[in-house]
């Protein structure tokens, strides 16, 4: 039984209910701590990702400015025709 992972069925049915409640509440508290830690990590990762996206945007704008100054035309990205593969 997934719900009672770590307990045998007879332990759940015959065991001291207060002990089971204490063990499960301790495990729930540990799970909540882990989820809180993961949430904080995700916030840091998202913040770093936004910073990197900003830097990339600035670099792309600078590249376009330099290309204009140099008189270079940026290559046009055309989608590949994948329907005719293997012919």
KABEL-V329937 format. One record per helix or strand. SS is the DSSP state (@ for helix, = for strand). FROM is the first residue (numbers start at 0). LEN is the number of residues. If there is no record, write none. Layout:
ss: <SS SS>
from: <FROM FROM>
len: <LEN LEN>
This chain:
ss: <@ @>
from: <8 16>
len: <6 54>
